[in-house]
Amino acid sequence: MKIKKCLFPVAGYGTRFLPATKSMPKEMLPVVNKPIVQYGVEEAVEAGLTDMAFITGRGKRAITDHFDISYELENEIAGTSKEAYLTGIRELMNKTTFTYTRQKQMMGLGHAILCGESLIGNDPFAVVLADDLCLNEGDDGVLTQMVKLYNQFRCSIVAIMEVPEDQINKYGVIEGEALRDDLYRVTNMVEKPNADEAPSNLAVIGRYILTPDIFDILRNTKPGKNGEIQLTDALLEQAKNGCVMAYKFRGQRFDCGSVEGFVKATNYCFENIYLKEQTNK
């Protein structure tokens, strides 16, 4: 079965960006001239996905409005040079469908994904955490790479990268059997371990492909780290009973959930994407 659905958990508060996120979703913060979440949708569309499912929360209406027609604005700029600025978002809207449901309580990433079961159904699906901006200019995007792997292995896949020792406690970390230089069969996963307890320096970032049995596992997963339902715990259970692959992707990842990473992403996109687009116009 081909993957067509992509889940976006976007219910978080974005407290690291206060006061900017007091009334504005962090996913709508612009990296140059596009909100973070639009980059994620573009990556999903590039990978051939057409059904975008969002797990939202209170105060997230701006995300819904962004992927919709704005009659007043579009009427105001119709026939002017400014209309070209909407070309990209119009193409996304024409190629995809958007569905939404709310996560009523913040109970962890695993719980957010479980909230999306009614939107996903019994299909394999991708998950994009928009905070992680992944770019790979001139090559396949990260999700495209992972979809190709799924078509080969037909199991859940997590994207991983090497992180320095002082950053390990911010991530889920994997241990696994190396199948090749960039691919591991997961044997262990630990959520945000201390560096001296981590099984490796291979950290999971915000790109996943999940098989639908993950929902039944999440339903029976007890709260773990920080009292939340952790996706890491469910994936470890899935790995014990079947197969979970960890893939060291090609490309760059920016942690736009932090101010420092957000600024680095903005500078990179301005210099390597935006200026090139303006030159080619």
C-alpha positions as CSV (number, residue, x, y, z in Angstrom):
1,M,0.0,0.0,0.0
2,K,1.4,3.4,-1.0
3,I,1.8,6.1,1.6
4,K,-0.5,9.0,0.9
5,K,-1.2,10.4,4.4
6,C,1.0,12.7,6.5
7,L,0.3,13.6,10.1
8,F,1.4,17.0,11.5
9,P,1.2,17.3,15.4
10,V,0.9,21.1,15.8
11,A,-0.8,21.5,19.1
12,G,2.2,22.6,21.2
13,Y,2.4,26.0,22.9
14,G,5.8,27.1,21.6
15,T,6.8,28.5,24.9
16,R,10.5,29.0,23.8
17,F,9.3,31.7,21.5
18,L,7.2,33.7,23.9
19,P,6.0,36.4,23.7
20,A,5.7,36.0,19.9
21,T,3.7,32.7,20.3
22,K,1.3,34.1,22.9
23,S,-1.4,34.5,20.2
24,M,0.4,33.1,17.1
25,P,1.2,29.4,16.5
26,K,4.9,28.7,16.5
27,E,4.4,26.7,13.3
28,M,3.3,29.9,11.6
29,L,6.6,31.7,12.4
30,P,8.1,32.7,9.0
31,V,11.4,31.3,7.8
32,V,12.0,34.2,5.4
33,N,8.7,34.4,3.6
34,K,7.0,31.1,4.4
35,P,5.8,29.7,7.7
36,I,7.7,26.7,9.1
37,V,4.7,24.4,8.6
38,Q,4.5,25.1,4.9
39,Y,8.0,23.8,4.4
40,G,6.9,20.5,6.0
41,V,3.8,20.2,3.7
42,E,6.0,20.9,0.7
43,E,8.3,18.1,1.7
44,A,5.4,15.8,2.1
45,V,4.0,16.7,-1.3
46,E,7.4,16.2,-2.9
47,A,7.3,12.6,-1.5
48,G,4.0,11.9,-3.2
49,L,1.8,12.4,-0.2
50,T,-1.6,14.0,-0.8
51,D,-3.6,13.8,2.5
52,M,-2.4,16.2,5.2
53,A,-3.8,15.6,8.7
54,F,-3.2,18.1,11.5
55,I,-3.5,17.6,15.2
56,T,-4.2,21.1,16.4
57,G,-5.1,22.8,19.7
58,R,-6.7,25.9,21.0
59,G,-5.3,29.1,19.3
60,K,-4.2,27.3,16.2
61,R,-6.8,28.7,13.8
62,A,-4.1,30.5,11.8
63,I,-2.8,27.2,10.5
64,T,-6.2,26.2,9.2
65,D,-6.6,29.7,7.6
66,H,-3.2,29.5,5.9
67,F,-4.1,26.4,3.9
68,D,-7.4,28.0,2.7
69,I,-8.5,30.7,0.3
70,S,-8.4,34.3,1.6
71,Y,-11.0,36.0,-0.6
72,E,-10.4,39.5,0.6
73,L,-6.6,39.4,0.3
74,E,-6.7,37.6,-3.1
75,N,-9.3,40.0,-4.5
76,E,-7.2,42.9,-3.3
77,I,-4.0,41.8,-5.1
78,A,-5.6,40.2,-8.1
79,G,-3.9,41.3,-11.3
80,T,-0.9,42.8,-9.5
81,S,2.7,41.6,-9.2
82,K,2.0,40.6,-5.6
83,E,-0.3,37.8,-6.8
84,A,2.8,35.8,-7.7
85,Y,3.7,35.5,-4.0
86,L,0.7,33.1,-3.5
87,T,1.7,30.8,-6.3
88,G,3.3,28.2,-4.0
89,I,0.6,28.0,-1.5
90,R,-2.1,27.8,-4.2
91,E,-0.3,24.8,-5.8
92,L,-0.2,23.0,-2.4
93,M,-3.9,23.6,-1.9
94,N,-4.7,22.2,-5.3
95,K,-2.6,19.1,-4.8
96,T,-3.7,18.1,-1.4
97,T,-6.5,17.8,1.1
98,F,-6.3,19.1,4.7
99,T,-8.1,17.6,7.7
100,Y,-7.9,18.7,11.3
101,T,-8.7,17.4,14.8
102,R,-7.7,18.7,18.2
103,Q,-5.6,17.3,20.9
104,K,-7.5,18.5,24.0
105,Q,-4.7,17.8,26.5
106,M,-1.0,18.0,26.0
107,M,0.0,14.5,26.9
108,G,3.0,13.9,24.7
109,L,3.9,13.1,21.1
110,G,2.5,9.6,21.3
111,H,-0.8,10.9,22.5
112,A,-0.9,13.5,19.7
113,I,-0.4,10.8,17.1
114,L,-3.1,8.6,18.7
115,C,-5.4,11.5,18.4
116,G,-4.9,11.3,14.6
117,E,-6.2,7.8,14.3
118,S,-9.6,8.9,13.0
119,L,-7.9,10.9,10.3
120,I,-5.4,8.2,9.3
121,G,-7.4,5.0,9.5
122,N,-5.7,1.7,8.8
123,D,-3.1,3.0,6.5
124,P,0.7,3.5,6.8
125,F,1.5,7.2,7.2
126,A,4.2,9.8,7.6
127,V,4.7,12.1,10.5
128,V,6.3,15.5,10.2
129,L,7.3,17.6,13.2
130,A,7.4,21.0,11.6
131,D,9.9,22.3,14.2
132,D,12.5,20.2,12.4
133,L,13.1,21.9,9.1
134,C,14.8,19.5,6.8
135,L,16.3,20.7,3.5
136,N,18.2,18.9,0.8
137,E,18.7,21.2,-2.1
138,G,19.2,19.4,-5.4
139,D,18.4,15.9,-4.0
140,D,15.5,14.0,-2.7
141,G,13.9,15.4,0.4
142,V,14.0,13.5,3.7
143,L,10.5,12.1,3.4
144,T,11.1,11.1,-0.2
145,Q,14.1,9.1,0.9
146,M,12.1,7.5,3.7
147,V,9.1,6.6,1.4
148,K,11.5,4.8,-0.9
149,L,12.8,2.8,2.1
150,Y,9.3,2.0,3.2
151,N,8.5,0.6,-0.2
152,Q,11.4,-1.7,0.2
153,F,11.0,-2.8,3.9
154,R,7.3,-2.2,4.6
155,C,7.9,-1.3,8.3
156,S,8.1,1.7,10.5
157,I,11.1,4.0,9.9
158,V,12.6,6.8,11.9
159,A,15.0,9.4,10.7
160,I,18.2,9.7,12.8
161,M,21.3,11.9,12.9
162,E,24.5,11.9,15.0
163,V,24.4,14.5,17.8
164,P,27.1,15.7,20.1
165,E,27.3,14.3,23.6
166,D,26.0,17.4,25.3
167,Q,22.8,17.3,23.1
168,I,21.9,13.7,23.6
169,N,19.5,14.4,26.5
170,K,17.2,16.4,24.1
171,Y,16.3,13.4,21.9
172,G,15.1,9.9,21.6
173,V,18.2,7.7,21.0
174,I,18.4,4.4,19.2
175,E,20.5,1.3,19.4
176,G,20.5,-1.0,16.4
177,E,22.0,-3.6,14.1
178,A,23.8,-1.9,11.2
179,L,22.5,-3.1,7.9
180,R,24.6,-0.6,6.0
181,D,26.3,2.7,6.8
182,D,23.1,4.7,6.9
183,L,20.5,2.1,8.0
184,Y,19.9,0.2,11.3
185,R,17.4,-2.3,12.5
186,V,16.4,-0.9,15.9
187,T,16.9,-3.1,18.9
188,N,16.6,-0.4,21.6
189,M,15.3,3.2,22.0
190,V,15.6,5.5,25.0
191,E,13.8,8.8,25.4
192,K,16.1,11.7,26.4
193,P,18.7,9.7,28.2
194,N,21.7,11.2,30.0
195,A,24.8,11.0,27.9
196,D,26.4,8.3,30.1
197,E,23.2,6.2,29.8
198,A,22.6,6.6,26.0
199,P,23.0,3.5,23.9
200,S,24.5,5.6,21.1
201,N,24.7,9.1,19.7
202,L,22.1,8.4,17.0
203,A,19.2,10.7,17.8
204,V,15.7,10.5,16.3
205,I,14.5,13.7,14.6
206,G,11.0,14.8,13.5
207,R,10.5,12.5,10.5
208,Y,8.7,9.2,10.8
209,I,6.9,6.6,8.7
210,L,4.6,4.5,10.8
211,T,2.6,1.4,10.2
212,P,-1.0,1.6,11.5
213,D,-0.5,-1.0,14.3
214,I,1.2,1.8,16.1
215,F,-2.2,3.0,17.2
216,D,-3.0,-0.1,19.1
217,I,0.4,0.0,20.8
218,L,0.0,3.6,21.7
219,R,-3.4,2.9,23.3
220,N,-1.7,0.5,25.6
221,T,1.4,2.5,26.3
222,K,1.7,3.9,29.8
223,P,2.9,7.4,30.5
224,G,6.7,7.5,30.5
225,K,9.3,10.3,30.6
226,N,7.8,13.5,32.0
227,G,4.5,11.7,32.6
228,E,3.7,11.8,28.8
229,I,2.8,9.0,26.4
230,Q,6.0,8.7,24.5
231,L,6.2,7.6,20.8
232,T,9.6,6.3,21.6
233,D,8.2,3.7,24.0
234,A,5.6,2.6,21.4
235,L,8.2,2.3,18.7
236,L,10.4,0.2,21.0
237,E,7.5,-2.2,21.6
238,Q,6.9,-2.3,17.8
239,A,10.6,-3.1,17.3
240,K,10.4,-6.0,19.7
241,N,7.5,-7.6,17.9
242,G,8.3,-6.8,14.4
243,C,10.6,-4.3,12.7
244,V,11.6,-0.7,13.0
245,M,14.3,0.8,10.8
246,A,16.4,3.9,11.7
247,Y,17.7,5.8,8.7
248,K,20.6,8.3,8.7
249,F,19.1,10.7,6.1
250,R,20.9,12.9,3.6
251,G,20.4,16.6,4.0
252,Q,20.4,19.4,6.6
253,R,18.1,19.6,9.6
254,F,17.5,22.8,11.6
255,D,15.9,22.8,15.0
256,C,13.4,25.6,14.5
257,G,11.9,24.8,18.0
258,S,14.9,26.7,19.4
259,V,15.6,30.4,18.8
260,E,19.2,29.6,17.7
261,G,18.1,27.0,15.2
262,F,15.3,29.2,13.9
263,V,17.8,32.0,13.2
264,K,20.2,29.6,11.5
265,A,17.4,28.2,9.3
266,T,16.3,31.7,8.3
267,N,19.8,32.7,7.3
268,Y,20.3,29.5,5.4
269,C,17.0,29.8,3.5
270,F,17.6,33.5,2.7
271,E,21.0,32.9,1.3
272,N,20.5,29.5,-0.4
273,I,16.8,29.5,-1.5
274,Y,15.1,32.9,-1.4
275,L,17.9,34.9,-3.1
276,K,18.2,32.2,-5.8
277,E,14.4,32.3,-6.4
278,Q,14.5,36.1,-6.7
279,T,17.4,35.9,-9.2
280,N,15.5,33.4,-11.4
281,K,12.4,35.5,-11.6
